[in-house]
Amino acid sequence: MASYMAFVYCVSLLSLIASQTGRSDETLTKNWYKFTSGAGGEIPTSVPNAGQCNSRKPVWLNGTQPPLDGNIHTLNLCYSLSAYDPCGISLQIRGKHCLHGIVYELLPTTSANSSQVITGASYCAGTEKLCPIGMSSKTGFTPNCYVAPTVSKQPFLDLIPTKDSFRFECILGNVEPQALYKVTWKLGYDTIHEEELQFGAKTSVLQENMLSLPRQTVLGKNLTCAARGRYIKEPKDHWGAPLASDPFFVGIEVSDASGLPLYLQSNTLVLPESEDNQIIDIRSTIPVRCDPLTTRLTGKDCKIVIAIRNDNSMDHKPLRCNKGVVEQLKLATCSVTLTPDNWYMGQSISIRATKDFKYDGERERVIEFNMTEGPGRSIWDGYVPHPIQVRSFYKKCSARSTVTCNCAVAARAGDDVIIVDRCNSMGDIKIFGPDKKVEYNLLRTRTISTDDIISPNFRIYAVNGGREYHIYFPHGAMVKAQLTGGGFAQFMNLWITPSPADFNRTTGMCGTFNGDKSEDLRMRDGSVYTGPGAGFGQQPKDFSKHWRVGVDESIYNGQVPAHSTTYKKQYCSCVKPQGPAPAEEYLDCQMNSDAQRCDQRGEDITNKNFEYSAGVPKNAKAFEFDPNFDPPTPTWPTPSGWTKANATKFCEDFLTKSKAFQACNDTLTIDEDVDMCVEDIKLSDGVEFAMAALAAFKEKCLTELSKYPDTPLPMDAFCINECSGNGDCIDGECVCFTDYAAEDCSLKKSDIPNVYFTPPCDVATEACDIAEVYGDGFVKSTDLICTFQPVEVSEGKLKLTGRETEVQASYENFAQVRCPVGRARSKRDAKTPPAGQQAVSVSNIKGARSSNHIVYTQYNSLCQLCDMTTYKCTVRANMCLIEGFCYNTGDKSPESEKGTQGACDPNKSQFAWQYPEDTGLPTWAIGVIAAGGTLTLMTSALVLYKTVCRSRAKVVA
């Protein structure tokens, strides 16, 4: 669930000083504080007097101070309302005993944090009282008060950058000319410099080279300056109470999006999985300066490189999934670079909890920041910074149906769209051979991108032989489409498993993902639909129509809004190395890796049907539907006699007998699933959709069980279609009985597949080396065979004219196979394949009976027009189609072996070469006659001529 970074340090804490009579802490910011008042630094453990600590209602500790054991302890505080009610109001805070005193995590003294309404209450520390006006002491409190000037205005500490260095200035407010002022500079609790100012001087200076501590790194501590006064004529030890400046953190500062340094907060940054990226900002509070000579000699740039590492060593039971350990935090980068030009600007880094879809509670992580490159200045030596749109499509379930079914789903991420579509009805398809027609919807999956780059982690997996498709979004949401509708699986059930990042951010037909069912019928304007059908179990038709998508919004063909870009953002694990291996091996920076699912299975087909659209998808066709379709409102009993009681009993029995019910009986109820099943019977007047109700319950059950990281999943309960009763479910897959096959064991091995359609292919624009064959009853097997045979189509009849050719088929899914197409031999050596028609049939087992035949047409749009309803192609006027290739009028044929050439002459024939007409005698014979040759010679010549002509005619024919 949530990941968080936890750290509590006993340095760099806010100071809290009681300085105003009657003050109240109702507006105090929740934070860790250390009391630095001269009255004392601990909350009293006994009931204070009224007015003590300048508070009308002082707070005291009902218990003991936290021990010096390094741990954080819960403390019980009380508000003293009167002498008779010393603990009238209670409050809990946390505290820790550090080496330099006790620190407290204080809360606002408001009613939200306490047991009752509070007014005028404030925290109390110490037991001493302020010195009288005009007097002071070393602490400003009793005892031992004497005459001394009071520093009434807080000193201001300022950073002054210079060209090659920097300095700090401590500027005092009003000073008295007859007094001395001692300015004490501290790093943390260590004094590093003191200076006395007199004669009205107000500024003390601390140079960079004064920032030093013996055997300690300087950075990573708070720098303060404090001023106290003494009258020149008074004893030398009569210094008044000091007043310190606000602390200045010296080093690398890590802040949240509001700019508040994390070490000044509650030291725990909670990162819920459901929230967007949180931003942390890294900057240096002092200038990055390098020694010019060293920079010239080494040739290195002047910079500081901060490596960011995710220390998961405290997670003794890491969450594991099939890809290894799930890293609970993801960052946009694993390092930042600070230079002399950008040190003060800050580098913003996105950080978020990994969406792991598990009930894994809070997991603690510490983010470390280590300086891997420094500027070569002693001040930086040894410094380690502080850790710190889914759319579904509906059509009538059949030509005779009165209800609609899901037939497609389109999922968009950025400029990419993944589509699973069964809406493309082929109408009534005539099957050659048996005299019958079938209603068939073409199944297609497409991945479409406008920029040729698919958004990382936007994937589609085919499961159970294409009977299911799982679409995974980059941010972790998942859409599951399970095809249903009998043997042809014409339509689909849809489930959307949202990501934690979707919480409170969904709209549309699926409702608002916020745990409140009353808001599910939310309209586009944010109002909740309360019209007809809004009640539970009713049909809110107007709400459904309200969310219909117009053509301009549709992503059915991959269209996306203008200026859409790839959904892409980098996240890094930044794992801290546990051994000597190079750190680079642990960075693991990948795009869109802030969500990790352990349930990905099946075949990744994202790139299989990829289309680069460049904004204009191929074969774009608007989704067609009847905008006036208004399904009738069914009533009980149904036309066939179903009553609500009978339907309820059937559904309850059907669901409770399933293995999934046994697996989730203690976790989920089936009330909603029974209601859905009963409603389906009411709408369809039958039990054909009962399996859909069971599938819905199984999906809900599996999703819920998978969220428990230490619970093994009973996968034997989650096979598709219950293995059709023809097999055993083992580890989520069907093991079919001897005579059965297919992913759900729904087919007998002896069953003959049916083929219904193969798209024609235009050889002018496509390779046409694969015939996509659609049908049903295909079995995934190495024995899957396609058979091609030359064919002639005349008056709706097939005439097989040549020799059969068998090729190994490629199984795509239960409704599609791919058949490699061999090229016919031709005298023409061309890249374009010849046009022509072949009959195709498919058999699941080599040597077994094959399916019916369908016609695969290769045509050439340059010279042909084809009618795919009659399978008839005609040649365009003034063109020829010879040996499967297109020619214009007058185009010459390839040379024959004897050097003769024909030409395309459509007036005589569009399918054969035409040669020059004969003149009776060859030119050489005429020459002989003119020379006075004999009749015998002429006769011989004519006989030879006739012989030559006959041989030539035989070759042409």
Solvent accessible surface area in square Angstrom, and as a share of the most:
residue,aa,sasa,rsa
1,M,95,0.42
2,A,16,0.12
3,S,0,0.00
4,Y,40,0.15
5,M,0,0.00
6,A,23,0.18
7,F,18,0.07
8,V,28,0.16
9,Y,72,0.27
10,C,33,0.20
11,V,54,0.31
12,S,10,0.06
13,L,19,0.10
14,L,50,0.25
15,S,67,0.44
16,L,22,0.11
17,I,87,0.44
18,A,21,0.16
19,S,89,0.58
20,Q,122,0.54
21,T,116,0.68
22,G,24,0.23
23,R,32,0.12
24,S,47,0.30
25,D,9,0.05
26,E,56,0.25
27,T,129,0.75
28,L,28,0.14
29,T,83,0.48
30,K,102,0.43
31,N,2,0.01
32,W,2,0.01
33,Y,10,0.04
34,K,33,0.14
35,F,9,0.04
36,T,66,0.38
37,S,14,0.09
38,G,27,0.26
39,A,12,0.10
40,G,27,0.26
41,G,28,0.27
42,E,83,0.37
43,I,1,0.00
44,P,17,0.11
45,T,67,0.39
46,S,73,0.47
47,V,67,0.39
48,P,12,0.08
49,N,113,0.58
50,A,97,0.75
51,G,47,0.45
52,Q,40,0.18
53,C,23,0.14
54,N,33,0.17
55,S,1,0.01
56,R,143,0.52
57,K,59,0.25
58,P,3,0.02
59,V,0,0.00
60,W,21,0.07
61,L,2,0.01
62,N,77,0.39
63,G,41,0.39
64,T,115,0.67
65,Q,39,0.17
66,P,3,0.02
67,P,72,0.45
68,L,109,0.54
69,D,68,0.35
70,G,50,0.48
71,N,86,0.44
72,I,61,0.31
73,H,52,0.23
74,T,87,0.51
75,L,10,0.05
76,N,76,0.39
77,L,1,0.00
78,C,2,0.01
79,Y,0,0.00
80,S,15,0.09
81,L,74,0.37
82,S,51,0.33
83,A,96,0.74
84,Y,210,0.80
85,D,61,0.31
86,P,49,0.31
87,C,50,0.30
88,G,16,0.15
89,I,7,0.03
90,S,55,0.35
91,L,7,0.03
92,Q,111,0.49
93,I,6,0.03
94,R,83,0.30
95,G,0,0.00
96,K,26,0.11
97,H,50,0.22
98,C,6,0.04
99,L,156,0.78
100,H,101,0.45
101,G,23,0.22
102,I,5,0.03
103,V,2,0.01
104,Y,1,0.00
105,E,8,0.04
106,L,0,0.00
107,L,29,0.14
108,P,29,0.18
109,T,0,0.00
110,T,41,0.24
111,S,57,0.37
112,A,97,0.75
113,N,56,0.29
114,S,20,0.13
115,S,72,0.46
116,Q,96,0.43
117,V,123,0.71
118,I,11,0.05
119,T,85,0.50
120,G,1,0.01
121,A,0,0.00
122,S,0,0.00
123,Y,0,0.00
124,C,0,0.00
125,A,11,0.08
126,G,9,0.09
127,T,100,0.58
128,E,70,0.31
129,K,150,0.63
130,L,99,0.49
131,C,16,0.10
132,P,78,0.49
133,I,183,0.93
134,G,50,0.48
135,M,69,0.31
136,S,8,0.05
137,S,5,0.03
138,K,111,0.47
139,T,69,0.40
140,G,12,0.11
141,F,21,0.09
142,T,44,0.26
143,P,91,0.57
144,N,122,0.63
145,C,33,0.20
146,Y,32,0.12
147,V,76,0.44
148,A,3,0.03
149,P,3,0.02
150,T,93,0.54
151,V,19,0.11
152,S,91,0.59
153,K,123,0.52
154,Q,85,0.38
155,P,4,0.03
156,F,122,0.51
157,L,18,0.09
158,D,45,0.23
159,L,28,0.14
160,I,46,0.23
161,P,66,0.42
162,T,53,0.31
163,K,179,0.76
164,D,68,0.35
165,S,35,0.22
166,F,4,0.02
167,R,70,0.26
168,F,0,0.00
169,E,29,0.13
170,C,0,0.00
171,I,61,0.31
172,L,10,0.05
173,G,14,0.13
174,N,124,0.64
175,V,29,0.17
176,E,59,0.26
177,P,101,0.64
178,Q,98,0.43
179,A,1,0.01
180,L,17,0.09
181,Y,11,0.04
182,K,47,0.20
183,V,0,0.00
184,T,21,0.12
185,W,0,0.00
186,K,79,0.34
187,L,0,0.00
188,G,26,0.25
189,Y,85,0.32
190,D,57,0.30
191,T,72,0.42
192,I,34,0.17
193,H,47,0.21
194,E,90,0.41
195,E,57,0.26
196,E,94,0.42
197,L,11,0.05
198,Q,79,0.35
199,F,168,0.70
200,G,35,0.34
201,A,45,0.35
202,K,92,0.39
203,T,57,0.33
204,S,0,0.00
205,V,48,0.28
206,L,0,0.00
207,Q,76,0.34
208,E,23,0.10
209,N,128,0.66
210,M,68,0.30
211,L,7,0.03
212,S,66,0.43
213,L,20,0.10
214,P,94,0.59
215,R,235,0.86
216,Q,89,0.40
217,T,43,0.25
218,V,11,0.06
219,L,3,0.02
220,G,9,0.08
221,K,42,0.18
222,N,17,0.09
223,L,0,0.00
224,T,29,0.17
225,C,0,0.00
226,A,21,0.16
227,A,0,0.00
228,R,54,0.20
229,G,0,0.00
230,R,20,0.07
231,Y,48,0.18
232,I,86,0.44
233,K,198,0.84
234,E,58,0.26
235,P,68,0.43
236,K,167,0.71
237,D,85,0.44
238,H,47,0.21
239,W,23,0.08
240,G,0,0.00
241,A,26,0.20
242,P,58,0.36
243,L,46,0.23
244,A,45,0.35
245,S,6,0.04
246,D,94,0.49
247,P,61,0.38
248,F,47,0.20
249,F,12,0.05
250,V,0,0.00
251,G,0,0.00
252,I,2,0.01
253,E,16,0.07
254,V,3,0.02
255,S,7,0.05
256,D,27,0.14
257,A,86,0.67
258,S,97,0.62
259,G,48,0.46
260,L,65,0.33
261,P,16,0.10
262,L,5,0.03
263,Y,14,0.05
264,L,29,0.14
265,Q,38,0.17
266,S,25,0.16
267,N,3,0.02
268,T,48,0.28
269,L,20,0.10
270,V,66,0.38
271,L,3,0.01
272,P,40,0.25
273,E,10,0.04
274,S,37,0.24
275,E,77,0.35
276,D,79,0.41
277,N,38,0.19
278,Q,46,0.20
279,I,63,0.32
280,I,1,0.00
281,D,33,0.17
282,I,0,0.00
283,R,71,0.26
284,S,0,0.00
285,T,5,0.03
286,I,0,0.00
287,P,1,0.01
288,V,0,0.00
289,R,35,0.13
290,C,19,0.11
291,D,53,0.27
292,P,62,0.39
293,L,99,0.49
294,T,64,0.37
295,T,44,0.26
296,R,168,0.61
297,L,139,0.69
298,T,76,0.44
299,G,66,0.63
300,K,141,0.60
301,D,112,0.58
302,C,28,0.17
303,K,56,0.24
304,I,0,0.00
305,V,24,0.14
306,I,0,0.00
307,A,6,0.05
308,I,0,0.00
309,R,27,0.10
310,N,0,0.00
311,D,16,0.08
312,N,28,0.14
313,S,61,0.39
314,M,71,0.32
315,D,24,0.13
316,H,164,0.73
317,K,134,0.57
318,P,43,0.27
319,L,5,0.03
320,R,157,0.57
321,C,21,0.13
322,N,101,0.52
323,K,141,0.60
324,G,30,0.29
325,V,51,0.29
326,V,1,0.01
327,E,22,0.10
328,Q,2,0.01
329,L,0,0.00
330,K,10,0.04
331,L,0,0.00
332,A,24,0.18
333,T,41,0.24
334,C,7,0.04
335,S,51,0.33
336,V,12,0.07
337,T,56,0.32
338,L,0,0.00
339,T,37,0.21
340,P,47,0.30
341,D,111,0.57
342,N,29,0.15
343,W,22,0.08
344,Y,117,0.44
345,M,120,0.54
346,G,15,0.14
347,Q,50,0.22
348,S,81,0.52
349,I,2,0.01
350,S,10,0.07
351,I,0,0.00
352,R,24,0.09
353,A,2,0.01
354,T,0,0.00
355,K,0,0.00
356,D,2,0.01
357,F,28,0.12
358,K,25,0.11
359,Y,89,0.34
360,D,16,0.08
361,G,36,0.35
362,E,113,0.51
363,R,33,0.12
364,E,62,0.28
365,R,2,0.01
366,V,19,0.11
367,I,0,0.00
368,E,33,0.15
369,F,0,0.00
370,N,44,0.23
371,M,42,0.19
372,T,83,0.48
373,E,75,0.34
374,G,41,0.40
375,P,12,0.07
376,G,62,0.60
377,R,40,0.14
378,S,97,0.63
379,I,10,0.05
380,W,5,0.02
381,D,91,0.47
382,G,68,0.65
383,Y,6,0.02
384,V,94,0.54
385,P,2,0.01
386,H,29,0.13
387,P,25,0.15
388,I,1,0.00
389,Q,101,0.45
390,V,49,0.28
391,R,38,0.14
392,S,38,0.25
393,F,15,0.06
394,Y,89,0.34
395,K,60,0.26
396,K,84,0.36
397,C,19,0.12
398,S,39,0.25
399,A,72,0.56
400,R,197,0.72
401,S,20,0.13
402,T,73,0.43
403,V,21,0.12
404,T,56,0.33
405,C,16,0.10
406,N,28,0.14
407,C,0,0.00
408,A,0,0.00
409,V,0,0.00
410,A,0,0.00
411,A,0,0.00
412,R,43,0.16
413,A,5,0.04
414,G,19,0.18
415,D,3,0.01
416,D,0,0.00
417,V,0,0.00
418,I,0,0.00
419,I,0,0.00
420,V,0,0.00
421,D,0,0.00
422,R,0,0.00
423,C,2,0.01
424,N,54,0.28
425,S,56,0.36
426,M,56,0.25
427,G,33,0.32
428,D,101,0.52
429,I,24,0.12
430,K,96,0.41
431,I,5,0.02
432,F,21,0.09
433,G,75,0.72
434,P,69,0.43
435,D,137,0.71
436,K,95,0.40
437,K,134,0.57
438,V,20,0.12
439,E,54,0.24
440,Y,0,0.00
441,N,9,0.05
442,L,19,0.09
443,L,1,0.01
444,R,50,0.18
445,T,17,0.10
446,R,15,0.05
447,T,2,0.01
448,I,1,0.00
449,S,0,0.00
450,T,31,0.18
451,D,54,0.28
452,D,80,0.41
453,I,95,0.48
454,I,27,0.14
455,S,0,0.00
456,P,36,0.22
457,N,65,0.33
458,F,0,0.00
459,R,53,0.19
460,I,2,0.01
461,Y,32,0.12
462,A,13,0.10
463,V,6,0.03
464,N,30,0.15
465,G,15,0.15
466,G,1,0.01
467,R,23,0.08
468,E,5,0.02
469,Y,3,0.01
470,H,6,0.03
471,I,1,0.01
472,Y,4,0.01
473,F,16,0.07
474,P,3,0.02
475,H,36,0.16
476,G,3,0.02
477,A,6,0.05
478,M,11,0.05
479,V,0,0.00
480,K,16,0.07
481,A,1,0.01
482,Q,15,0.07
483,L,10,0.05
484,T,25,0.15
485,G,36,0.35
486,G,68,0.65
487,G,69,0.66
488,F,68,0.28
489,A,8,0.06
490,Q,20,0.09
491,F,18,0.08
492,M,4,0.02
493,N,30,0.15
494,L,41,0.20
495,W,39,0.14
496,I,68,0.34
497,T,17,0.10
498,P,41,0.26
499,S,1,0.00
500,P,29,0.18
501,A,10,0.08
502,D,25,0.13
503,F,81,0.34
504,N,95,0.49
505,R,129,0.47
506,T,36,0.21
507,T,95,0.55
508,G,9,0.09
509,M,93,0.42
510,C,102,0.61
511,G,3,0.02
512,T,17,0.10
513,F,73,0.30
514,N,32,0.17
515,G,79,0.76
516,D,59,0.31
517,K,149,0.63
518,S,82,0.53
519,E,48,0.21
520,D,48,0.25
521,L,40,0.20
522,R,56,0.21
523,M,35,0.16
524,R,114,0.42
525,D,120,0.62
526,G,32,0.31
527,S,57,0.37
528,V,55,0.32
529,Y,25,0.09
530,T,116,0.67
531,G,28,0.27
532,P,104,0.65
533,G,17,0.16
534,A,35,0.27
535,G,35,0.34
536,F,172,0.72
537,G,59,0.57
538,Q,107,0.48
539,Q,59,0.26
540,P,31,0.19
541,K,53,0.23
542,D,75,0.39
543,F,5,0.02
544,S,42,0.27
545,K,81,0.34
546,H,60,0.27
547,W,37,0.13
548,R,90,0.33
549,V,45,0.26
550,G,34,0.33
551,V,117,0.67
552,D,136,0.70
553,E,72,0.32
554,S,20,0.13
555,I,3,0.01
556,Y,16,0.06
557,N,3,0.02
558,G,2,0.02
559,Q,77,0.34
560,V,31,0.18
561,P,73,0.46
562,A,83,0.64
563,H,182,0.81
564,S,25,0.16
565,T,99,0.58
566,T,23,0.13
567,Y,90,0.34
568,K,110,0.47
569,K,85,0.36
570,Q,65,0.29
571,Y,6,0.02
572,C,0,0.00
573,S,2,0.01
574,C,0,0.00
575,V,21,0.12
576,K,66,0.28
577,P,35,0.22
578,Q,123,0.54
579,G,40,0.38
580,P,145,0.91
581,A,35,0.27
582,P,78,0.49
583,A,32,0.25
584,E,125,0.56
585,E,124,0.56
586,Y,66,0.25
587,L,41,0.20
588,D,68,0.35
589,C,53,0.32
590,Q,100,0.45
591,M,69,0.31
592,N,2,0.01
593,S,15,0.10
594,D,7,0.03
595,A,16,0.13
596,Q,35,0.16
597,R,22,0.08
598,C,35,0.21
599,D,53,0.28
600,Q,45,0.20
601,R,82,0.30
602,G,51,0.49
603,E,84,0.38
604,D,59,0.31
605,I,14,0.07
606,T,0,0.00
607,N,95,0.49
608,K,86,0.36
609,N,64,0.33
610,F,60,0.25
611,E,33,0.15
612,Y,120,0.46
613,S,7,0.05
614,A,66,0.51
615,G,47,0.45
616,V,119,0.68
617,P,9,0.06
618,K,123,0.52
619,N,129,0.66
620,A,57,0.44
621,K,121,0.51
622,A,54,0.42
623,F,30,0.12
624,E,108,0.49
625,F,89,0.37
626,D,79,0.41
627,P,82,0.51
628,N,128,0.66
629,F,37,0.15
630,D,83,0.43
631,P,33,0.21
632,P,80,0.50
633,T,94,0.55
634,P,28,0.18
635,T,96,0.56
636,W,68,0.24
637,P,89,0.56
638,T,6,0.03
639,P,135,0.85
640,S,77,0.50
641,G,43,0.41
642,W,59,0.21
643,T,52,0.30
644,K,119,0.51
645,A,76,0.59
646,N,84,0.43
647,A,0,0.00
648,T,41,0.24
649,K,131,0.56
650,F,63,0.26
651,C,0,0.00
652,E,76,0.34
653,D,52,0.27
654,F,58,0.24
655,L,0,0.00
656,T,43,0.25
657,K,167,0.71
658,S,8,0.05
659,K,111,0.47
660,A,1,0.01
661,F,29,0.12
662,Q,119,0.53
663,A,34,0.26
664,C,0,0.00
665,N,78,0.40
666,D,146,0.75
667,T,57,0.33
668,L,33,0.16
669,T,97,0.57
670,I,20,0.10
671,D,94,0.49
672,E,85,0.38
673,D,8,0.04
674,V,10,0.05
675,D,68,0.35
676,M,76,0.34
677,C,1,0.00
678,V,11,0.07
679,E,49,0.22
680,D,33,0.17
681,I,2,0.01
682,K,42,0.18
683,L,52,0.26
684,S,26,0.17
685,D,43,0.22
686,G,17,0.16
687,V,63,0.36
688,E,123,0.55
689,F,34,0.14
690,A,5,0.04
691,M,64,0.29
692,A,9,0.07
693,A,0,0.00
694,L,3,0.02
695,A,11,0.09
696,A,15,0.12
697,F,0,0.00
698,K,19,0.08
699,E,13,0.06
700,K,70,0.30
701,C,0,0.00
702,L,32,0.16
703,T,35,0.20
704,E,32,0.14
705,L,15,0.08
706,S,24,0.16
707,K,51,0.22
708,Y,86,0.33
709,P,48,0.30
710,D,104,0.54
711,T,63,0.36
712,P,118,0.74
713,L,66,0.33
714,P,54,0.34
715,M,40,0.18
716,D,69,0.36
717,A,8,0.06
718,F,16,0.07
719,C,2,0.01
720,I,9,0.05
721,N,44,0.23
722,E,64,0.29
723,C,1,0.01
724,S,46,0.30
725,G,60,0.58
726,N,33,0.17
727,G,13,0.13
728,D,78,0.40
729,C,18,0.11
730,I,98,0.50
731,D,104,0.54
732,G,8,0.07
733,E,119,0.53
734,C,24,0.14
735,V,81,0.47
736,C,36,0.21
737,F,97,0.40
738,T,114,0.66
739,D,90,0.47
740,Y,52,0.20
741,A,14,0.11
742,A,15,0.12
743,E,40,0.18
744,D,5,0.03
745,C,0,0.00
746,S,50,0.32
747,L,29,0.15
748,K,97,0.41
749,K,101,0.43
750,S,92,0.60
751,D,59,0.31
752,I,61,0.31
753,P,2,0.01
754,N,48,0.25
755,V,0,0.00
756,Y,6,0.02
757,F,41,0.17
758,T,8,0.05
759,P,45,0.28
760,P,43,0.27
761,C,11,0.07
762,D,13,0.07
763,V,5,0.03
764,A,37,0.29
765,T,107,0.62
766,E,94,0.42
767,A,64,0.50
768,C,9,0.05
769,D,79,0.41
770,I,57,0.29
771,A,1,0.00
772,E,39,0.18
773,V,0,0.00
774,Y,19,0.07
775,G,0,0.00
776,D,19,0.10
777,G,14,0.13
778,F,1,0.00
779,V,20,0.12
780,K,139,0.59
781,S,42,0.27
782,T,118,0.69
783,D,63,0.33
784,L,0,0.00
785,I,14,0.07
786,C,0,0.00
787,T,16,0.10
788,F,6,0.03
789,Q,22,0.10
790,P,56,0.35
791,V,12,0.07
792,E,97,0.43
793,V,33,0.19
794,S,73,0.47
795,E,169,0.76
796,G,38,0.37
797,K,147,0.62
798,L,45,0.22
799,K,129,0.55
800,L,74,0.37
801,T,66,0.38
802,G,30,0.29
803,R,198,0.72
804,E,95,0.43
805,T,66,0.38
806,E,97,0.43
807,V,34,0.19
808,Q,97,0.43
809,A,8,0.07
810,S,54,0.35
811,Y,32,0.12
812,E,30,0.14
813,N,10,0.05
814,F,4,0.02
815,A,0,0.00
816,Q,25,0.11
817,V,0,0.00
818,R,77,0.28
819,C,0,0.00
820,P,55,0.34
821,V,16,0.09
822,G,58,0.56
823,R,137,0.50
824,A,73,0.56
825,R,241,0.88
826,S,47,0.30
827,K,180,0.76
828,R,85,0.31
829,D,150,0.78
830,A,30,0.23
831,K,188,0.80
832,T,47,0.27
833,P,6,0.03
834,P,20,0.13
835,A,14,0.11
836,G,39,0.37
837,Q,45,0.20
838,Q,41,0.18
839,A,0,0.00
840,V,0,0.00
841,S,2,0.01
842,V,1,0.00
843,S,8,0.05
844,N,10,0.05
845,I,73,0.37
846,K,132,0.56
847,G,81,0.78
848,A,51,0.39
849,R,188,0.69
850,S,44,0.28
851,S,8,0.05
852,N,25,0.13
853,H,49,0.22
854,I,8,0.04
855,V,3,0.02
856,Y,3,0.01
857,T,3,0.02
858,Q,16,0.07
859,Y,49,0.18
860,N,7,0.03
861,S,36,0.23
862,L,116,0.58
863,C,0,0.00
864,Q,14,0.06
865,L,99,0.49
866,C,40,0.24
867,D,67,0.35
868,M,60,0.27
869,T,118,0.69
870,T,74,0.43
871,Y,48,0.18
872,K,134,0.57
873,C,37,0.22
874,T,68,0.40
875,V,21,0.12
876,R,90,0.33
877,A,82,0.64
878,N,110,0.57
879,M,27,0.12
880,C,0,0.00
881,L,24,0.12
882,I,6,0.03
883,E,103,0.46
884,G,12,0.11
885,F,9,0.04
886,C,23,0.14
887,Y,26,0.10
888,N,86,0.44
889,T,80,0.46
890,G,43,0.41
891,D,52,0.27
892,K,127,0.54
893,S,5,0.03
894,P,70,0.44
895,E,125,0.56
896,S,49,0.32
897,E,186,0.83
898,K,182,0.77
899,G,48,0.46
900,T,52,0.30
901,Q,76,0.34
902,G,2,0.02
903,A,22,0.17
904,C,2,0.01
905,D,37,0.19
906,P,25,0.16
907,N,147,0.76
908,K,118,0.50
909,S,31,0.20
910,Q,43,0.19
911,F,130,0.54
912,A,47,0.36
913,W,38,0.13
914,Q,47,0.21
915,Y,64,0.24
916,P,101,0.64
917,E,141,0.63
918,D,109,0.57
919,T,125,0.73
920,G,46,0.44
921,L,52,0.26
922,P,27,0.17
923,T,119,0.69
924,W,127,0.45
925,A,7,0.05
926,I,95,0.48
927,G,42,0.40
928,V,49,0.28
929,I,68,0.34
930,A,90,0.70
931,A,91,0.70
932,G,64,0.61
933,G,31,0.30
934,T,89,0.52
935,L,138,0.69
936,T,101,0.59
937,L,90,0.45
938,M,50,0.22
939,T,70,0.41
940,S,61,0.39
941,A,14,0.11
942,L,68,0.34
943,V,90,0.52
944,L,97,0.48
945,Y,40,0.15
946,K,112,0.47
947,T,68,0.40
948,V,84,0.48
949,C,39,0.23
950,R,161,0.59
951,S,63,0.40
952,R,100,0.36
953,A,61,0.48
954,K,161,0.68
955,V,120,0.69
956,V,82,0.47
957,A,119,0.92
